[in-house]
Amino acid sequence: MSAAMQATPLKDVKPFKSGWKVHVKVLHSWKQYNPVHGDTLEMVLSDQDGCKIHASCKRTYMESKGRLLPVGAWRHIQNFTLSPSTGMYRATDHPFKMSIIQNTAITRSTLINEDMFLSLVDFQTVLGGSLKTCFLIDVIGQVMDLGDLETIQVSGKPRMKVEFTLRDINDARVPCCLWGKFAEILYEGCSKDEEGKPICLIRFAKIGRFRGEIQITNAFEASLLLINPDIAETAAFKQMFVEEVNPLAICEGRDATLDLEEVKTIQDKRDKWMLFPKRTIHGLLESTQVEKCLVECKVDSIDSDWGWYYFGCCTCNKKVVKVGTLVKTIHGKEVTTHLWWCEVCKENVSSVSPRFKLHLIVKDDTGETKLMLLDQIAKGMIVESAETLLNGSFDELEDPTDLPDAILAVIGKTFTFGISVEKEHVLYGSEIYKVGKIYRQSQVVFTESANGESSESDQDLALTSGENSVNLIDNEEHLGGVSTPSTTPSTKRKGGWSDAPPDFTSTSKNLRLKTIKVEK
Ligand SMILES: [Zn+2]
């Protein structure tokens, strides 16, 4: 075999011999446990034509040969065996799989080519159900409807899981579920993204089925997840997003943008919360089974005993406890690092961020109850992020009754909450319910579509800003020790904030009251 041997395109390699030479880029690699061979190094290789092949390197050759195949590198690979590509998780559609053997020679290539050789599949095709599910695919989309990061017991071991929807550039949407480290990476990516809706590229993803519906998941460790990858597709998405938001610029502010998004969510049949029954608070409290339901009610007050934020570990998202502050002097300057103990990571961590944890007392005509909202959900009702409200502070809460205006602003507003009734409620009488979804009152959730929404939005916004000023005044009165119990009557009005007109009236009252005080 001469070194000058010509490279063969991957599409032409066949199992009848091992003396092939190919010129390939390592696109992806992962370790896999194989009951026969122990740990193996699995790879996806691509040639310059974008033809891909799955390659495997046994533990025996991992040190001598696998080490020479880092992700992103172009290599000449000479001498390897080929076997049929089989199974339900095929990383490529190549009919054969490459095995690195004892006399495989790996040499460097001078080629630099940053192409990722994506094989993107649009969601219409995925949902069409005609694709062979044994072949893993590449998908890119914007994350919508992010669920909670849940811990599920799988064969007695805890595994992280997160469900969400991806929408592609044509607005086709496909339900997704990621497990393990992929779930954590996605969840963290969403919390770091400005809009909470990053562009997500899942390479070597599995088309699965869950309760009869097509769902995209990770193929164990074989998948690759990239958040906001620096590629043309991401730029195209961002551009689309800008175009989507701009027509609403006239409304200014996040409320209008969120509303539009929520309307879309409501129109989306796959929003699973829409399938659950609507209950009154009385009905919720009387529920004798573990279930999810929707409850429309008004925020009566914030239960400040619980505080309103916590610091979460940026690695695992779990709550951390402050253990100390490290002050180092570097080049004559004092640098302060806060240290936190993470019970899950079992170590002191310094990378933490504040997140909402809100406890609300809500009421309707039938009763009252307590709701708990974690960060992702609370973000849907509070205009500012926890980080902004804390203004960079890493202190734990001193005075729980000192609530920011942005949080107080939700008092008196009506929402429809998606609520989980758990075993602890049914059997052990727990009184706090966790919220998994929020709809604003301005959307009629069940009976009608959002007709006339846009024509009314300007007026709605005017009323909303009116409310904001009321809240500022209310807040001053709270601080002064005078509480102003909410006496706003509940009214129903299609397509707008149901409580807007009464609040607007009370604005003028409060303003007058204020004026009188000043005159004294
Ligand atoms: Zn942690």
Residues whose N, C-alpha, C, O or C-beta is under 5 A from the ligand:
A	BS01	ZN	C313 T315 C316 C342 V344 C345
